Amino acid sequence: MPRCPVCSAAVDLVVATTAPFCSERCRVIDMGRWLGESYQVPLPRHAGEDDDDEQTGTGGPAHPADDE
């Protein structure tokens, strides 16, 4: 039996009117988390992207001595 993504209670998908949640309360909590941006869908990564900001020039100074 699946579990509610908010409280982990068992959910009977045949009788639950709020599936996949166990209750209206958990459904509203989940919606609030999406609206409050607690959940985020990651952006797709493209070939050639690098996490190193030094190569793109968007980060801070390349060397600590450069910020003096």
Buried (B, 14 or more C-beta within 10 A) or exposed (E): EEEBBBEEEEBEEEEBEBBBBBBEEBBEBBEEEEEEEEEEEEEEEEEEEEEEEEEEEEEEEEEEEEEE
